[in-house]
Amino acid sequence: MKKLTLLIAAAGLTLWGVGPQTFTGVITDTMCKANHEPMHMKPHSKCVRECVKMDPSRWKYALYDGESVYVLSDQTTPAEYADQKVKVTGKLDESSKTIHVEKIEPVK
């Protein structure tokens, strides 16, 4: 019985991953993604905040890592880091491209 319990626990850890991951990138929004120029709004940090504020049900704070844009589950903390390079700790849901945020901190 102990072996079966351990096997099930090990399978669960493999399936769900072990612990949080770290992602590094720039806080942006899902509307502009990596390019804020078409909005003609400076500074870009203002653009990020305004895009999310415009329609929060549609546009979200996100992390751009140079290749992909990941929606952030925390939609409050990213406002203070708009258009800044940060390190996000959390778990990635590959199917929705959402990072379930545990912590956001600036990259020094």
C-alpha angles and dihedrals in degrees: 000000000000091000092052091049092050091047092052091047092049091049090051092051091049092048096046098034128240117273132326126312129224121236125187124200146098125300108242138145132261093243100057097021106176099347121066096162096095090061092059090215122137135233099033090224088065090050091053093051094043094049092054092043091050093068115351091181090061108026121051140185109261144174120243111200097184094272111034138031117225123193113231120227090213106073096176109053096049091066091074091052098044111155092001129120110251143169114235120197116200147089123293120225099206094195095059097026088233125144111213096218124224097165141359121198134167119257110241 
